[in-house]
Amino acid sequence: MKIFIDSADLAEIRDAAQMGVVDGVTTNPSLVAKTGKSMREIIPAICEIVDGPISAEVLATDFAGIVEEGRALAKIHRNIVVKVPLIADGLKAVRVFSSEGIRTNVTLCFSPSQGLLAAKAGATYISPFVGRVDDVSGDGMDLVAQLCTIYQNYDLPTQVLAASIRHPVHVVQAAELGAHVATLPHKVILQLLKHPLTDLGLAQFLADAKKIPT
């Protein structure tokens, strides 16, 4: 399973990239707004750090606007993946982008039927929002499993990108279910590293090392 970092913070992205665990980056308007920089500033900077798929989201919600914004974003860098909302005009735009060779990440997926339509439209990635489904008493991982099964049943090339990941258990479950990608906040990437036995073992090794004659 590939790991993307879900962030627009250049320091966070650089830190994760230096660990060698990041295959790509996802952003959204909320994450970009936190940086205080414009999309035109932050996206090229991210592309300089990570050589992999970089999702940049359109702000328009009408067909013509989505197509115009998406084409402009795709021109920024060869690694750009245009992030499109899962609405009717969004899928119409995805069909156009697919015909033009522009990769897409269809976002805000909350049901398998939505995911099927996105794949039929030609989405490169589908982003089921695991954590947000859990928030309304659903099971986000059931959605990931359903999407993986549907795509496998019909050899649909769309990749399942598990999003809205809240904790390490989500990551392990997504990997077990066969999700192609999971996009994680920086803090969750760091949480994946943590285990109390690792800390205890390292502390013991360092304490014993002091006893070695020099």
C-alpha positions as CSV (number, residue, x, y, z in Angstrom):
1,M,0.0,0.0,0.0
2,K,1.3,3.4,-0.9
3,I,1.4,6.1,1.8
4,F,0.5,9.8,0.9
5,I,0.8,12.6,3.5
6,D,-2.3,14.6,3.9
7,S,-0.8,18.1,4.4
8,A,0.1,21.4,2.9
9,D,2.7,22.2,5.6
10,L,6.0,22.1,3.9
11,A,7.9,21.3,7.1
12,E,5.7,18.3,7.7
13,I,5.9,17.1,4.2
14,R,9.7,17.5,4.1
15,D,10.0,15.6,7.5
16,A,8.0,12.7,6.2
17,A,9.7,12.6,2.9
18,Q,13.1,12.4,4.5
19,M,12.0,9.2,6.3
20,G,11.5,7.7,2.8
21,V,7.9,6.6,3.6
22,V,5.9,9.1,1.4
23,D,4.8,8.2,-2.1
24,G,2.6,11.2,-2.7
25,V,0.7,14.2,-1.1
26,T,-2.9,15.1,-0.8
27,T,-4.1,18.6,-0.1
28,N,-7.4,20.4,0.2
29,P,-8.5,24.0,0.6
30,S,-8.6,23.7,4.4
31,L,-5.0,22.5,4.6
32,V,-3.8,25.1,2.1
33,A,-5.6,27.9,4.0
34,K,-3.7,27.0,7.2
35,T,-0.4,27.8,5.4
36,G,-1.3,31.4,4.7
37,K,-0.1,30.9,1.1
38,S,-1.9,30.7,-2.2
39,M,-2.5,27.5,-4.1
40,R,-0.2,28.8,-6.8
41,E,2.6,29.2,-4.2
42,I,2.2,26.0,-2.1
43,I,1.6,23.4,-4.8
44,P,4.8,24.0,-6.8
45,A,6.8,24.0,-3.5
46,I,5.3,20.6,-2.6
47,C,6.2,19.2,-6.0
48,E,9.8,20.1,-5.3
49,I,9.8,18.0,-2.1
50,V,7.9,14.8,-3.2
51,D,8.3,13.2,-6.6
52,G,4.9,11.5,-6.7
53,P,1.2,12.2,-7.2
54,I,0.3,15.6,-5.7
55,S,-3.5,16.1,-5.3
56,A,-4.6,19.7,-5.8
57,E,-8.3,20.5,-5.4
58,V,-10.4,22.7,-7.6
59,L,-12.7,25.2,-5.9
60,A,-15.3,25.5,-8.6
61,T,-18.5,23.3,-8.4
62,D,-19.8,23.8,-11.9
63,F,-18.7,21.8,-14.9
64,A,-17.0,24.7,-16.9
65,G,-15.3,26.0,-13.8
66,I,-14.0,22.6,-12.7
67,V,-12.6,21.9,-16.1
68,E,-10.9,25.3,-16.4
69,E,-9.4,25.1,-12.9
70,G,-8.3,21.5,-13.3
71,R,-6.5,22.2,-16.6
72,A,-4.7,25.1,-15.0
73,L,-3.7,23.0,-12.0
74,A,-2.5,20.2,-14.2
75,K,-0.1,22.6,-16.0
76,I,1.7,23.5,-12.8
77,H,3.7,20.2,-12.7
78,R,3.7,16.8,-14.3
79,N,2.8,15.1,-10.9
80,I,-0.4,17.1,-10.3
81,V,-3.5,15.0,-9.8
82,V,-6.7,17.2,-10.0
83,K,-8.9,16.7,-7.0
84,V,-12.6,16.9,-7.9
85,P,-15.7,16.7,-5.7
86,L,-18.0,13.8,-6.1
87,I,-21.0,15.7,-7.7
88,A,-22.6,15.3,-11.1
89,D,-20.6,18.2,-12.6
90,G,-17.5,16.8,-11.0
91,L,-18.0,13.5,-12.8
92,K,-18.6,15.2,-16.1
93,A,-15.3,17.0,-15.6
94,V,-13.5,13.8,-14.7
95,R,-14.7,12.3,-18.0
96,V,-13.1,15.2,-19.8
97,F,-9.9,15.0,-17.8
98,S,-9.6,11.3,-18.4
99,S,-9.9,11.8,-22.2
100,E,-7.1,14.5,-21.9
101,G,-4.7,12.3,-19.9
102,I,-5.2,14.4,-16.7
103,R,-5.2,12.2,-13.6
104,T,-8.0,12.8,-11.0
105,N,-8.7,12.2,-7.4
106,V,-12.5,12.1,-6.8
107,T,-13.0,13.3,-3.2
108,L,-15.8,13.2,-0.6
109,C,-16.9,9.6,-1.3
110,F,-19.2,8.2,1.3
111,S,-20.9,5.3,-0.4
112,P,-20.0,2.4,-2.7
113,S,-22.5,3.6,-5.3
114,Q,-20.7,7.0,-5.5
115,G,-17.4,5.1,-5.9
116,L,-18.8,3.0,-8.7
117,L,-19.9,6.0,-10.6
118,A,-16.6,7.8,-10.1
119,A,-14.7,4.8,-11.5
120,K,-17.1,4.6,-14.5
121,A,-16.3,8.3,-15.2
122,G,-12.6,7.5,-15.3
123,A,-11.3,8.6,-11.9
124,T,-7.7,7.7,-11.2
125,Y,-8.3,7.6,-7.4
126,I,-11.4,7.5,-5.3
127,S,-11.1,9.0,-1.7
128,P,-13.5,7.3,0.7
129,F,-13.5,9.4,3.9
130,V,-13.1,6.7,6.5
131,G,-13.0,8.8,9.7
132,R,-16.0,10.9,8.7
133,V,-18.1,7.8,8.1
134,D,-17.1,6.5,11.5
135,D,-18.2,9.9,13.0
136,V,-21.8,9.3,11.9
137,S,-21.9,5.8,13.4
138,G,-21.0,4.0,10.1
139,D,-18.0,1.9,9.4
140,G,-15.5,3.6,7.1
141,M,-13.5,0.4,6.6
142,D,-16.6,-1.4,5.3
143,L,-16.7,1.3,2.6
144,V,-13.1,0.7,1.7
145,A,-13.7,-3.1,1.5
146,Q,-16.8,-2.6,-0.7
147,L,-14.9,-0.3,-3.1
148,C,-12.0,-2.7,-3.3
149,T,-14.3,-5.6,-4.1
150,I,-16.4,-3.7,-6.7
151,Y,-13.3,-2.5,-8.5
152,Q,-11.7,-6.0,-8.5
153,N,-14.9,-7.6,-9.7
154,Y,-14.9,-5.6,-12.9
155,D,-11.2,-4.9,-13.3
156,L,-11.8,-1.1,-12.9
157,P,-8.4,0.7,-12.8
158,T,-9.5,3.3,-10.2
159,Q,-7.4,3.1,-7.1
160,V,-8.9,3.2,-3.6
161,L,-7.3,6.0,-1.6
162,A,-8.3,5.7,2.0
163,A,-8.7,9.3,3.4
164,S,-9.8,10.9,6.6
165,I,-7.5,8.5,8.5
166,R,-7.6,9.2,12.2
167,H,-5.2,6.7,13.8
168,P,-2.8,3.8,13.1
169,V,-5.5,1.2,13.3
170,H,-7.2,2.7,10.3
171,V,-3.9,2.4,8.4
172,V,-3.4,-1.3,9.2
173,Q,-7.0,-2.1,8.4
174,A,-6.8,-0.2,5.0
175,A,-3.6,-2.2,4.2
176,E,-5.3,-5.5,5.2
177,L,-8.3,-4.8,3.0
178,G,-6.2,-4.0,0.0
179,A,-6.5,-0.3,-0.4
180,H,-4.1,1.0,-2.9
181,V,-3.2,4.1,-1.0
182,A,-3.8,5.6,2.5
183,T,-3.3,9.4,3.0
184,L,-2.2,10.2,6.5
185,P,-1.8,13.4,8.6
186,H,1.8,13.9,9.7
187,K,0.9,13.0,13.3
188,V,-0.5,9.6,12.2
189,I,2.7,8.9,10.3
190,L,4.7,9.5,13.5
191,Q,2.2,7.4,15.5
192,L,2.9,4.5,13.2
193,L,6.5,4.5,14.5
194,K,5.7,4.5,18.1
195,H,5.7,1.4,20.3
196,P,6.5,1.3,24.0
197,L,8.6,-1.8,23.7
198,T,10.8,-0.1,21.1
199,D,11.3,2.8,23.5
200,L,12.1,0.4,26.4
201,G,14.4,-1.7,24.2
202,L,16.4,1.3,23.0
203,A,16.7,2.8,26.5
204,Q,18.1,-0.6,27.7
205,F,20.6,-0.8,24.8
206,L,21.8,2.7,25.5
207,A,22.1,2.0,29.2
208,D,24.1,-1.2,28.6
209,A,26.3,0.6,26.0
210,K,27.6,2.8,28.7
211,K,29.0,-0.2,30.5
212,I,31.1,-1.2,27.4
213,P,34.8,-0.5,28.1
214,T,36.3,2.2,25.9
